[in-house]
Amino acid sequence: MQLSQEEYRRSRRLVILEAAVEYFILICVTGAFLTALMNYMEVPASLQGIINAITSLACSVQLIAVFGVKRTYPCKRWVSILNLVNQLLFVLLYCIPSIDVSRGVKIAAFVAMLCAAYFCQYYLTPSRVNWQMNLVEDNRRGVYTAKKEIVSLIGGMLFSQATGILLDYFEEKGDMNTCFIIIGVAVTVLSILHLVIMLMTKEPEPETEIPPKSFREILRVVFGNADLRRVIIFDTMFGIANVSLHFSYVYLTNTMQFTYTYITAIGIAHSLFRAVVSPFLGRLADKRSWAYMLRICMIVLAIGYTIYTVSSAREVLFFLYPIFSLCQGFSSGGSNAGRTNLCLDYVEHENRRYVLGIKEAICGMVSFVATVVASFVVTWVENNGNQIFGFSIYPQQLLFAISAIMLLALAFFFLPKLKKPDRLS
């Protein structure tokens, strides 16, 4: 069924609303909130980093989706249902602390549930991205994705702050189980709302039926273009450079003893700034190129990581953490959507699902391996009394120093090689 212009506009608005609801759910199962669950179950810091990186490893599931999903249209029904399953598995994470079993069993169940949830999420991702981005004109993707981020961030600010206060309140009372049940109920309601919005969103029918490609054809599409190979290398290196973030929240809550209220309050400033800069970065990408915009984001994020590196005292980091968060917010305002859109610049519509799936799988697997290596570094430095060559340093500071160097290398020596395709000029 061919859609009218009004149906296109309405569906684009629904995608923006759907992204905001999904963002609320992800807030509850990432960052400080996932750390709160793992701290309650007494998960070691090095293992927490690996668990946080499960999202990266789960990206490899997109390889299964690329070769397993034969038809790109229609996909709305099965994508919407599997998405609901994914989010209800997230709900079950908040039930695990209430189960009367050993700590080891709880941690094993937690990891298994998280893996299952992300398996569902990433299996449907290539088809969902292809569906939703086909609702948007190529030369308007920058402005559109910026609007989508702004709506998500503004709502997410209030939601994350309220949840952070809730965590601190029940932690002070010593009743975290009740807190987790409340959050679990909230995620359940949001999941049902998310399903309704997805089912209301129209799915554009392709003008011609696109036959599935063979394994050899898919590989030729993904790796036969030199610019596309550079994009995949860039995304992989970017993932490695940001491995340090997997260890940051346990560092803030356990080592620096920052409250969840403080962390989420800084998160609001992060989201506000990200919302402000997203339109500017989106317009810049549409005008110049996604690669040009990403160079700026990499430089700013490297500055933020450098600030984190030099802040070893709690009092110093307490005042400098907001600056780091603003730098990260600026970068996220462009890099989150920018990395996907950079890839789309070099891919025809009918090949997007294959390219995005394989790219994310490669990046995810490499990032997970890098996280495992980083966890050994964290353990080694901690066992060495936080000493390296006679200098006192926390392992997270070392990781952030490496991240800053890698990001600057990407910004100055790699991204300049990616030029805006002629068809988009």
N, C-alpha and C positions, 0 to 999 in steps of 0.2 A: 504494500500500500504506500503510494507516494504521499508525503506529508505536505500540508499547506504551510505558508510562511508563518501563520499564527501558531500552528502546531509546533513548528520548529522553535519559535520564540518561547512558547509555554514550556516545552521540554527542556530548553536551556535553563530556564528559571528553576525548574524542578531539580535539575542536576546540581545547581548551586545550593539549593536547600538540602538535597540529599547529602552533599559533601559536608555540610555543616553538621548534620546529625551524626554522620559517620565519624567526624572529628571529635565530637563529644564522647563517643564510645571509645575511640582510640586513646583519648586522654586517660581514661580509666584503666587501660591495660598497657601503658607505656610510662617511661620516665619515673617520676617520684612515686606514682601510685603502684606501679609494678614493683618498685623497690620496697615500698611499704609492705607489700605482701611477702616479699622474699625476706625482708628483715624480721618479720614476725615469725617466719618459719626457720630463722637462723641459718640462712644460706650464706656460705663464705663469699667474700668479696670477689675473688677470682672466678668462682662459679657463677656469680651474678652477672659478670661481664659476658660470659659465654651464653647464659640464658637470654640476656638482652639481645644477643646477636642471632638468636634463632630466627628473627625476622629476616636477616640476611640469608641464612641457609635456606629458609623456606622459599626464597625467590627461585631456587632451582626447580621447584614444582612447576614453574611456568614452562619448562622444557616438556613436561608431560602434557601440559595443556596445548602447547604448540603442535605436537604431533598427534595428540589424542582427540582434540576437537576438530572435526573435519569440516563442519559448516559454520561459517561466520554469521549467517543469518538464517532463521531468527535465533537469538540467544537470550532475550530478556527474561523469559520465564525461568529457565534453569539457572541463570546467573543470579536472579533475585532470591530464589529458594536456597541455593547453596550459600549465598551471602548471609541469609538468616541463620543457617546452621553454624556458620563461622562465628557469628556474634553471640549466639547462645552458648557456644563452647567457651567464649570469653566469660560469660556469666558464671559458668561452673568453676572457673578459677577462684572466684570469691567464696565458693562453698568449701573448698579444700581445707582451709584452716580450721573449720568446725568439725572435721572428721576426726574421730578418736582413733588414730593410728600413729605409728612411729614417725619421727621426723624424716627418716630416709624414704619411707613410703609416700609421705606427703610431697616431698620434693620430686620424687619420680613421677607421681600422678600429675603434679603441676607442670613438669616439663612435657609429659605426654599430651596433656590437654592443650598446652600452648602450641605444640607442634601440629596437632590435629587442626586447631583453629586456623593457623597460618597456612596449612596445606589447602584448606578450603578457600581461603582468601586469595592466595596466589594462583590457584588453578583457574579461578574465574577472572583474574585481573586482565589478561590480554584481551579477552572478548569484551569485557566491560569498558575498558579504555577505548577500544575500537568503536564500540557502539556510541559512547558518549561524545568522543571527539569528532565523529561523523556528523554531529549536530552543529558543528562550528566551522566557519570558513577558515581556510588556512591562514589568511593574512589578518585574522582577528583573534588568533589563539592567545596572543600575549595579553591583550586587554581583557578577554573573557576569563582566562585563568586567574588574573589578578582580582577581578570582581569576586570570583568564587572563593579565593583565599580570604579576602576581606570579610565576607559574611561569616565564614567559618571561624576566623580569628576573633571577631568581636563577640560572637556568642560563646566561643571557647574560653575567653578571658573570665567571664562571670562564672561559667561552669567550673573551671579548674580552681578558681579561688574559693568558691563555696566548698568544693570537695576537699581542698587542702585544709581549710579550717576544720572541716569534719574530721579529717584524719588526726589533727593535733588534739582536738577535743576528746576523742575517744582514746587516743594514746595516753593522754593525761589521766583519764579515768581508769585506764587499764582494761578496757573493754573493746578491743579491736575487732572481735568477732561480730559484734553488733554493727560496727561501722562497715565491715565488709558486706554484711547482709543488705544494708541500706544501699550501698553502691551497686550490688548485684541486681537488686530490684530496679534501680534506675536504668541500668544497662539493658535489662529485659524490655522495659517500656520503650526505650530509644530504638531497640532493635526492631520491634514491631512497627513503629513509626517509619523507620528507614525502609522496611519492606513495602509499606503502602506507597511511599513516595516513588520507589523504583518501579512499581507496577503501574503507576500513573504516567510515567515517562514514556513517550513514544520512541519507537525504534525505526529509524529510516531504512527503507528497503534499498539495496544497491540497484543501480540502473541496469546492470547485467549480472547474471549469476556468475560467481567467482568459483571455479573448480578448485578443489584442494590440490596443493602442490606436493610433488614427491620429495623425499628426503634430500636428494641431490639438488633439486631446484631451490629448496629452502636454504640450504647452505650457500648456494650461489648468490641468492638475494642478500643474505646477511653478511657474507664475507667477501663478496665480489666487488664491493664498492670501497675504494680506498678511504674516502671521507667517513663512511660508516664504520670502518674498522677503527679509525682514530676516535670516533665517538665512543665506541665500546671500550677502548683502552682508557680513555679519559674517565668514563663512568666507573670503571674498575678501580683506577687509581684514587678517584674521589672517595669511593667506599672504604678503601684501605686507610686513607688519610683521616677519616672520621671514626675509625674504630675506637679512639680514645673516649668518645661520647658514651660508649657502652659502660664505662667504668666511672662516669662522672657523678651520677646520683648517689651511688653508695659512698663515694668520697665526700660528697656534701653532707649527707645525713649521718654517716658513721664517724668519719674522721674529723670533719669540721663542725659536726653537731648543729647544723642549720635546721630550723624547724620547717615542717611542710608548708606552713602558712607563709613563711618568708620566701621559700623557693617558688611557690605558686604566685605570690605577689610580684616577684621579679618576672615570673612568666607572663603576667599581665602586661608589664612594660614591654617585654619581648614581643608579645602578640600585637600590641598597639603600634609599635614601631614597624613591625613586619607588615601590618595592614596599611600603614602610611606609605611605605616605600614600594609595595607590590605594584600599584598602578604605574609609578614612574619606571620601574624596572621592566614591566610588561611593555610599555610604550617604547622604551629604549630598545628592547629586543626586536619589536616589530619594525622599528626604524633602521637600526644598525644590523644586528644579528644576535642570535641567542648566544653564540660563542663570545662575542664582545661583552655582552651583559654578564655572562658567567665569569669572565676574567675579573671584573670589578668585585663580584661576590666572593671569589676565592681570596683576593687580596684582603678584603675586610675581615673575612673569617680567620685568615692567618694572623691578623692583628689581635683578634679576640683570643686565639689560642696562645699567642705570646703573652698576653696579660695573665692568662690562667697559669702559664709556666712559671712566671716570676713571683707568683703569690703563694707563699708557703705558710705564712702566719694566718691564723683564723681571722684576726682583726683586719688584716690587709685584704684578704679575699672577700670578707663581708662587704667592704666598700667597693672593691673592684669587680665582684661578680656581676653587678648590674651592667657594667660596661661590656664585659664579655657577652652577656645575654643580648645586649643591643647589637653587638657585632654579629652574633649568631642569627638574630632576628632579621637583620639586613640581608645576610646571605641567604637565609631560608626564603625570604620574600622573592628571591629570583631563582635560586638553585633548585628548589623542590619541583616547580613546574618546568624550569629551564632545562633540566637534564632530559626530561621526556620530550619536550618540544624540540630540543636540539637534534634528537634522534629523528623525530618526525620530519624535519627539514629535508632529510636525505632519503625518505621512504615514500613510495607510492601508497595510496590509500589501501589497495588490496593486499599489500605486504606488511602493513603495520603490526598486525597481530603476531606474525612470525618474528619480526625483528625485535619488537619490545619484549616478547617472551624469552627469546634466547639471550638478549642483552642483559635482562634482569637476572636470569639464571646464572650466567657467567659472573656478573658482579656480586651476586649474593654468595655464591660458593667461595669465591676468592676472599670476600670480606669476612666470612665466617672463619676460614683458615687463619686469616690475619688476627682475628679476635682471639682464637685459641692460643696463638703465639704470644699475643699481648698479655693473656692471662698468666702465662708462664713468667713473663717479665714482671708482672705485678707481684706474683708469689715470690720470685727470686729477690726482688728489692725489699719486700716486707721481711723476708727471712734474714736478709742482710742488715736488719735494723734501720731500713730506709737510708742506707749509705751507698754512694757510688764514688769510687776513687777519692774517698775521704770527705766527700761533700754530702750534707744532709739533703735529701730530696724524697718526696713522696713519689711512688711509681706513676701516679696519674700525671704529675708534672712532666715526667720524662716522656710519656705518651703524647701529651699535648705539644711538647717541643718538636717531636718527630712529625706530628700532624701539620704544624705551622710550616716547617721546611718543605714538606710534600706539596702543600697547597700553593706556596709561592712558586715552586718549580712548575706546577700545572699552569699557573696564571701567566708566567713570563716566557715559558719555553714550549708549551704544548698547545694551549688553546689558540694562540695566534695563527696556527697552521690551518684552522678550520674557517673557511670562507663561506659567506652566505650564498646558497645556490642561486643560479641565474633566474630560475623560474619563480623565485620569491622576491626578486629585486624590483 
